């Protein structure tokens, strides 16, 4: 990834609101040209028509929406439409808010990112190598997730880690950790003497103009104006309620609107937090890059039933965001899609996905345990109260559960990841991209995971 220079960012931050260069003629045209709306509709409308997309897309110039599209429904059974005020869970986008909150506290002299976590959470005082910066970088040796039954909001993450030293590894190697950001939320609360959500709202969300956003120990469906969550499901509706993930705060918890999501990306691109971009990889699970439109900052996150993507380019006031309430294969490449739709070579519309057919004995014959090269052990079984054939991942949290759509010739379509399973050799499977591509062998699992 190409990073903007720290010196340039720091100079801009010290000067107040950084000046913006005039957008390139191509970028200026895209924000006002009806052809851009045509590109967006050509790509997204067919996906929405087949229940593969649900949410709000907004393109903004500065703080002004210049293109808005709503797909699917905020509440599918009630056919309740999305609006610009509809709120969505933004999942890992929260991590950037945590990082920015810590930067604000460091600027105030309250904390230092190079302090050990144990300075604020005594339960981890015997871990001097576990600095706030290392936790922000996912390199503190922390586990990925808390147990599904961890009573977040009631129990102390630091105390749990201290009681389970076997879950800790030697700091240094990057290892993605949601636990780490839950820990950082506790650091913010301890250092400030106030709940993390209050500090984040006051010091980060409000200054960014994110007045319709909050950090909460709730998902969007539990707050006023929130969209209900869905995942790819059985026909005829094509969507279903997902198995929920455990509640989190710090690693997740941000509930926001599509315009506010775009404002967050714009805040980062405008240089409000240069401290997050000092190292090769930005802090807070934020991404940077370069494309035909110049240097950009992007954020993304997914939860069962929700997705959030936003991009803002540094040399223009143009930003784009998609906030959704349906986990299906288009969200996996949403960042790339959004950049492409605003670029000189927009992506071609996705081919129609395989049509669903009635479930037969041929489909049921694919039930079993297999070893996927990317996902590890997977289990396929008929689960009638979940609408038919279901894929789970033994050893993973319960929310890793996905409907498989029966298609022609005995195949099963894993819509959430755009994969088609068909019978393979020796009782195994062949897994192929639904939009075409080389098949991967998925052998039978020979032992319990």
Helices and strands as residue ranges (DSSP letters): H 6-14, H 25-32, H 34-49, E 55-61, E 64-71, E 88-89, H 93-107, G 117-119, G 122-124, H 132-136, H 157-163, G 165-167, H 178-192, H 196-200, I 201-205, E 214-215, G 220-222, E 230-232, E 239-240, E 254-256, H 258-269, G 274-277, E 287-291, E 294-303, E 306-313, E 318-324, E 326-327, G 329-333, H 334-341, H 361-364, E 368-372, E 376-383, G 384-386, E 388-392, E 401-403, E 405-407, G 408-410, E 411-414, G 415-417, E 419-423, G 425-427, E 429-433, E 440-444
